[in-house]
Amino acid sequence: MADFNQLLEEDFNAPQLRQGAVVLGKLVQIDESGIFVDIGTKREGILPLDQVLPQDLPRLQVGDTIKVKVMRKADGVYMLSKKAVDYDQAWNQLQAKYKDREQLDIVLAGPAKNGYLARAFGIIEGFVHRSNFEDEPEVGGTYKAYILDFDRRNHKLVFTRRQILREHQAQRLQEEFDRFQPGMVVEGVVESITPYGAFVKISDNITGLLHISELAWRQVKRPSEIVKKGDKIMVKVLDVEPEEKKVSLSLKATQPDPLLSLLPGEEMTGTVETLADFGIFVRLPSGITGLAHASELSYAHFEHPSELFKKGQKVKVKLLKVDVEQRRISLSVKACEQDPWVGVHEKYQVGQEVGGTITRLLNNGMVVRIDDFFEGFVPIGEIAIEHIEHPKKKHRIGETITTRIINIDKQRRRIRLSRKALLMEDSGDKPVMEIAQPVDISPTAGPVTLGDLVDTTVIKVEEEE
């Protein structure tokens, strides 16, 4: 009776464990029926084999100390679970990762609708969408991820790898940008064409801009004149801006500069491209365009270049100047023509009577156009027999008059005329001619100006008189 009472007292005084408590236990026995664990109670607790994670079971040995959770008490024996402890610990770790937005490893367990099942910490299953992988992932493979959605109560867990993909893409993009340096010539494919240029793909993730100004050395109105979508072309890298994700390219930089092959003085045939008040733009055989200023268009008199040329007309020009730095070409049309002053004495002589049209009335005289190439100047003292204050007292612009040549200065490219000489002849007087001997010189290509036409020394004397 005493032994029974003693056992009853020991059982009554033995520590009681509440359901759900987590305690340390020492493995006493492992067999097919389960695992017996010393948890400090009178009787050993039982840990069923299905309450141990499959991957942990082979590693357990008698004498090991492990954490277990009290699930219930049956017939005086505590039923334990190691798996429950591992689940709680895993959920706690997941909650911390979610709160701190930290990465974790997930293992793909198998396919699911629109994605894959994945395990975290080897025990908690969640879902990851297929769009989180660039390529087809491997089931059983381990991948880095973040937690997108976490609901412990409802056991809902969703993983995401989008930020990781962006980081990988940014890293690869930076590595690709590091491959390209200004001055490199690379092959690319024209992806698209815009009014301001073309976009050329030069690597898997980099597309550069080929601006319309960099398509050719000549002026380009439409990029489609030079390139088409899908064309493979060699381009030169002008600038790389990794932070802005920009690459500037040039097609013309891979080709010889046609300006470097042009030599001042050479003559060639071009096409009139544009007419302007100040001259004409001529496209040369190389495709580049130069300007022939109005003063270099013709020895003949004209008001506007359109009187001499039309768009698309073929014209022979001479290169006057090539400015590579400013990208300017100066041309001359009249330099390819015969200078009329070379044969002026064959056409006109001193004393010859010529007709013409008044083009300008000045304080000291008037200008008369005597043909398409030559103008003469009539000093105010040679306009009338009597003294006049201004040519407009006697004449008007556009009036046709007859004059006599009193001087031809080939060297200075001047012709002096007299209206008074004819008037005196009509009245019976004989004027004294100012005879100048012809001077043979090399012709110049400059325009005929008022200063060229007026002998200022003679005019000054006449004005003082």
C-alpha positions in Angstrom: 0.0 0.0 0.0 2.9 2.3 0.8 4.4 1.7 -2.6 1.1 2.6 -4.3 0.8 5.8 -2.3 4.4 6.7 -3.1 3.8 6.3 -6.8 0.6 8.3 -6.6 2.5 11.1 -4.9 5.3 11.1 -7.4 2.8 11.2 -10.2 1.0 14.1 -8.5 4.2 16.0 -7.9 5.6 15.4 -11.5 5.7 18.5 -13.6 2.6 19.1 -15.8 3.1 20.5 -19.4 0.4 22.5 -21.0 -0.7 21.9 -24.6 1.3 24.0 -27.0 4.3 24.3 -24.8 7.7 24.1 -26.4 10.3 22.2 -24.4 13.7 20.7 -24.7 13.9 17.0 -24.9 16.5 14.3 -25.1 16.1 11.4 -27.5 16.0 8.1 -25.6 14.9 5.6 -28.2 14.3 5.5 -31.9 12.3 2.7 -33.6 9.6 2.2 -36.2 6.9 3.0 -33.7 8.3 6.4 -33.0 10.8 8.3 -31.0 10.8 8.4 -27.2 11.8 11.7 -25.7 12.8 12.6 -22.1 11.0 15.8 -21.5 11.4 15.9 -17.7 8.1 14.2 -16.9 7.6 10.9 -15.1 7.0 9.2 -18.4 8.8 9.8 -21.7 6.9 11.7 -24.4 6.3 10.1 -27.8 7.4 11.9 -31.0 5.6 10.2 -33.9 7.8 9.8 -37.0 5.3 11.8 -39.1 5.9 14.8 -36.8 9.5 15.1 -38.0 10.4 16.6 -41.3 11.5 13.9 -43.7 14.8 15.6 -44.3 15.5 15.8 -40.6 14.6 12.2 -39.7 17.8 10.5 -40.9 19.9 12.9 -38.9 18.3 12.2 -35.5 20.3 10.0 -33.1 19.8 8.8 -29.5 21.2 11.3 -27.1 20.3 14.3 -29.3 18.6 17.3 -27.6 15.8 18.8 -29.7 12.9 21.2 -29.3 9.5 19.7 -29.4 6.0 21.0 -29.0 3.4 19.4 -26.7 0.4 18.6 -28.9 -1.8 16.7 -26.4 -1.8 14.2 -23.6 -3.2 10.7 -24.1 -3.4 8.0 -21.4 -0.9 10.0 -19.3 1.6 10.2 -22.2 2.6 13.5 -23.9 2.3 13.4 -27.7 5.0 15.6 -29.2 5.8 17.3 -32.5 9.1 18.6 -33.9 7.5 19.6 -37.2 5.3 22.1 -35.4 8.3 23.7 -33.8 10.0 23.9 -37.2 6.8 25.4 -38.8 6.5 28.1 -36.1 10.2 29.0 -36.4 9.9 29.1 -40.2 6.8 31.4 -40.1 8.6 33.7 -37.6 11.6 33.9 -39.9 9.3 34.6 -42.9 7.5 37.3 -41.0 10.8 39.0 -40.2 12.0 38.8 -43.8 8.7 40.3 -45.0 8.9 43.1 -42.4 12.5 44.0 -43.2 12.1 43.4 -47.0 15.0 41.0 -47.0 15.9 38.4 -49.6 15.5 34.7 -48.9 16.1 31.4 -50.7 13.2 29.5 -52.2 13.2 26.0 -53.8 10.8 25.3 -56.6 8.7 22.4 -55.6 6.7 22.0 -58.8 4.4 23.7 -61.3 1.2 25.4 -60.5 -1.4 27.4 -62.4 0.4 30.5 -63.9 3.5 29.7 -62.0 5.2 27.5 -59.5 5.0 26.2 -55.9 8.1 27.1 -53.9 9.3 26.3 -50.4 11.0 28.6 -48.0 13.2 27.3 -45.2 12.5 23.8 -46.6 9.0 23.7 -45.0 6.6 26.6 -45.9 5.1 26.5 -49.3 4.2 29.6 -51.3 3.5 30.7 -54.9 5.7 32.5 -57.4 4.4 33.7 -60.8 6.1 32.5 -64.0 6.8 36.1 -65.0 9.4 36.2 -62.2 11.8 34.2 -64.4 13.6 35.2 -67.5 14.0 31.7 -68.7 12.3 28.4 -67.9 13.3 27.7 -64.2 14.4 24.3 -62.9 12.1 22.4 -60.5 14.2 21.7 -57.5 16.4 24.7 -58.2 17.1 27.3 -55.6 16.4 31.0 -56.4 16.6 34.3 -54.6 13.3 36.0 -53.9 11.4 38.5 -51.7 8.0 38.1 -50.0 5.2 39.9 -51.9 2.2 38.8 -49.8 2.3 37.3 -46.3 -0.8 36.0 -44.3 0.2 33.7 -41.5 -3.4 33.1 -40.3 -4.6 31.9 -43.6 -1.3 30.3 -44.5 -0.9 32.5 -47.6 2.5 33.2 -49.0 3.5 34.8 -52.4 7.1 35.3 -53.5 8.4 37.8 -56.0 11.6 38.1 -58.0 10.9 41.2 -60.0 13.2 43.5 -58.1 16.0 40.9 -58.5 15.3 40.7 -62.2 15.5 44.4 -62.5 18.8 44.4 -60.6 20.2 41.7 -62.8 19.0 43.6 -65.9 20.6 46.8 -64.6 23.8 45.0 -63.9 23.9 43.4 -67.4 23.0 46.7 -69.0 25.8 48.5 -67.1 28.2 45.7 -68.2 27.1 46.2 -71.8 27.5 50.0 -71.6 31.0 49.4 -70.2 31.9 47.6 -73.4 31.3 50.7 -75.6 33.6 53.6 -75.7 33.5 56.8 -77.8 35.5 56.2 -81.1 34.6 52.5 -81.4 33.1 51.3 -84.7 30.5 48.6 -84.2 27.9 46.7 -86.2 24.2 47.4 -85.5 20.8 46.8 -86.9 18.3 49.6 -87.7 15.4 49.0 -85.4 13.2 52.0 -86.3 13.2 55.2 -88.3 11.9 58.6 -87.1 11.8 62.1 -88.8 14.9 63.0 -86.8 17.0 59.9 -87.3 17.2 56.2 -86.8 17.5 53.9 -83.7 20.2 51.2 -84.1 20.5 48.2 -81.9 24.2 47.6 -81.1 23.8 44.9 -78.4 21.1 42.8 -76.7 19.9 45.6 -74.5 21.4 48.8 -76.0 19.9 50.8 -78.8 21.6 54.0 -79.9 20.4 57.1 -81.7 21.7 57.8 -85.2 20.7 61.4 -85.6 19.8 62.7 -89.1 22.8 65.0 -89.1 25.1 61.9 -88.6 23.6 59.8 -91.5 25.7 61.3 -94.3 28.2 64.1 -95.0 25.6 65.7 -97.3 22.3 67.2 -96.1 19.6 64.6 -95.6 15.9 65.5 -95.7 14.6 62.0 -94.7 16.5 59.3 -92.9 14.9 56.7 -95.2 17.0 58.1 -98.0 20.0 56.5 -96.3 18.9 53.6 -94.2 15.9 51.2 -93.9 14.5 49.2 -91.0 16.5 45.9 -90.7 19.6 47.2 -92.4 22.9 46.0 -90.9 25.3 49.0 -90.8 28.6 49.9 -89.3 28.4 52.9 -87.0 30.9 54.9 -84.9 30.2 55.5 -81.2 30.2 59.3 -80.6 29.1 59.4 -76.9 28.0 57.0 -74.1 25.8 58.2 -71.2 25.2 55.1 -69.0 23.2 57.1 -66.4 20.9 58.4 -69.1 21.0 55.1 -70.9 21.9 56.9 -74.1 24.4 56.2 -76.9 25.0 58.6 -79.8 26.1 57.0 -83.1 27.3 58.2 -86.5 27.2 56.6 -89.9 29.0 59.3 -91.7 32.0 59.2 -89.3 32.7 55.7 -90.8 33.1 57.2 -94.3 35.7 59.5 -95.7 34.9 63.2 -95.5 34.3 64.4 -99.1 35.4 67.9 -98.2 38.9 66.6 -97.7 39.1 65.6 -101.3 38.1 69.0 -102.7 40.8 71.4 -103.9 40.2 75.1 -104.4 40.5 76.0 -108.1 39.1 72.7 -109.5 36.0 72.9 -111.7 33.0 70.4 -111.7 29.4 70.2 -112.8 26.7 70.3 -110.1 23.0 70.6 -109.7 21.1 73.7 -108.5 19.4 72.6 -105.3 18.0 75.8 -103.9 17.6 79.4 -105.1 17.9 82.3 -102.6 18.1 86.1 -102.7 21.8 85.9 -101.9 22.8 83.1 -104.3 22.3 79.5 -105.2 23.1 76.2 -103.5 24.7 73.7 -105.7 24.9 69.9 -105.0 28.3 68.6 -106.1 28.9 65.1 -107.5 30.0 63.9 -104.0 26.6 64.8 -102.7 27.6 67.7 -100.6 26.3 71.2 -101.2 28.1 74.5 -101.7 27.0 78.1 -102.0 27.6 80.3 -105.1 27.0 83.8 -103.8 25.1 86.2 -106.0 28.3 88.1 -106.7 29.8 84.9 -108.2 26.9 83.9 -110.4 27.5 85.9 -113.6 29.2 88.9 -115.2 25.8 89.8 -116.6 23.5 92.1 -114.7 20.5 90.5 -112.9 18.1 91.3 -110.0 17.6 87.8 -108.7 19.3 84.4 -109.2 16.0 83.0 -110.6 16.6 85.1 -113.7 19.6 82.9 -114.5 19.0 79.5 -112.9 16.2 77.1 -112.0 16.1 74.3 -109.5 17.5 71.0 -110.9 19.6 72.8 -113.6 23.1 71.5 -114.3 25.7 74.2 -113.8 29.5 74.3 -114.0 31.2 75.7 -110.9 34.7 76.5 -109.7 35.7 75.8 -106.1 36.8 79.1 -104.5 37.2 78.0 -100.8 36.7 74.8 -98.7 36.3 75.4 -95.0 36.3 72.0 -93.4 35.9 73.2 -89.8 32.8 75.3 -90.6 31.5 72.8 -93.2 31.3 75.5 -95.9 32.1 75.4 -99.6 32.3 78.6 -101.6 31.6 78.3 -105.4 31.7 80.5 -108.4 29.8 80.1 -111.7 31.2 83.2 -113.4 34.8 82.0 -112.8 34.0 79.3 -115.3 33.0 82.0 -117.9 34.9 84.4 -120.1 35.5 87.7 -118.4 33.9 90.3 -120.7 36.5 92.9 -119.7 39.2 90.8 -121.5 37.7 91.9 -124.8 36.3 95.2 -123.9 38.4 97.2 -126.5 37.2 94.8 -129.2 33.6 95.8 -128.4 33.9 99.4 -127.3 36.2 102.2 -128.2 36.7 105.8 -126.9 34.5 108.1 -129.0 32.0 105.4 -129.8 28.3 106.4 -129.5 26.3 103.9 -127.3 22.8 103.7 -126.1 21.7 102.5 -122.7 19.2 102.6 -119.8 19.7 104.7 -116.7 19.8 102.4 -113.6 20.9 104.8 -110.9 20.7 108.6 -110.2 23.4 109.9 -107.8 24.4 113.2 -106.5 27.6 113.2 -108.6 26.2 111.6 -111.7 24.3 108.6 -113.1 24.9 105.0 -114.0 23.9 103.8 -117.5 23.6 100.1 -118.5 24.9 99.8 -122.0 24.5 96.0 -122.4 24.1 92.8 -120.3 27.7 93.0 -119.0 28.8 96.7 -119.0 27.7 99.8 -117.2 29.1 103.3 -117.7 29.2 106.3 -115.4 28.1 109.7 -116.6 29.6 112.4 -114.2 27.2 115.2 -113.4 29.4 117.6 -115.4 28.8 115.4 -118.5 25.1 115.2 -118.3 24.1 118.6 -119.8 25.7 121.6 -121.4 24.4 123.9 -118.6 25.2 123.4 -114.9 22.7 121.2 -113.0 22.4 120.5 -109.3 21.2 116.8 -109.6 20.8 114.3 -112.5 17.1 114.0 -111.6 16.6 117.5 -113.0 17.1 116.1 -116.5 16.6 112.4 -116.3 14.8 109.5 -114.6 15.6 105.9 -113.8 14.6 103.5 -116.6 15.0 106.2 -119.3 16.8 105.2 -122.5 19.5 107.6 -123.6 22.4 107.9 -126.0 25.9 108.8 -124.8 29.5 108.8 -126.0 32.3 106.9 -124.5 35.0 109.3 -123.3 37.2 106.9 -121.3 37.8 103.1 -120.9 40.0 102.0 -118.0 40.4 98.2 -118.5 42.7 97.9 -115.5 40.2 99.6 -113.1 37.2 98.1 -115.0 35.6 101.5 -115.6 33.8 103.2 -118.5 33.1 106.9 -118.5 30.3 108.3 -120.6 29.2 111.8 -121.7 25.7 112.9 -122.6 26.9 116.5 -122.9 29.3 115.6 -125.8 26.4 114.6 -128.0 24.4 117.6 -127.0 27.4 119.9 -127.9 27.8 118.2 -131.2 24.1 118.8 -132.0 24.7 122.5 -131.1 27.8 122.7 -133.3 30.5 122.7 -130.6 33.2 120.1 -130.6 34.0 118.7 -127.2 37.5 117.6 -126.2 37.7 113.8 -125.7 39.7 112.4 -122.8 41.6 109.6 -124.5 43.0 106.8 -122.4 45.2 104.2 -123.9 44.1 100.6 -123.4 45.9 98.7 -120.7 46.1 94.9 -121.0 46.0 93.2 -117.7 44.8 89.8 -116.3 41.1 89.8 -115.7 39.7 89.8 -112.2 36.7 88.0 -110.9 35.3 90.8 -108.7 31.9 92.4 -109.2 31.5 95.8 -110.9 30.7 98.3 -108.2 29.9 102.0 -108.3 33.4 102.7 -107.0 34.8 100.8 -110.0 32.8 102.9 -112.4 33.5 106.4 -111.0 36.8 108.2 -111.4 36.7 110.0 -108.1 39.6 112.3 -109.0 37.9 113.7 -112.1 34.5 113.9 -110.2 36.0 116.0 -107.4 37.5 118.5 -109.8 34.2 118.8 -111.7 32.3 119.3 -108.5 34.6 122.0 -107.4 34.1 123.7 -110.7 
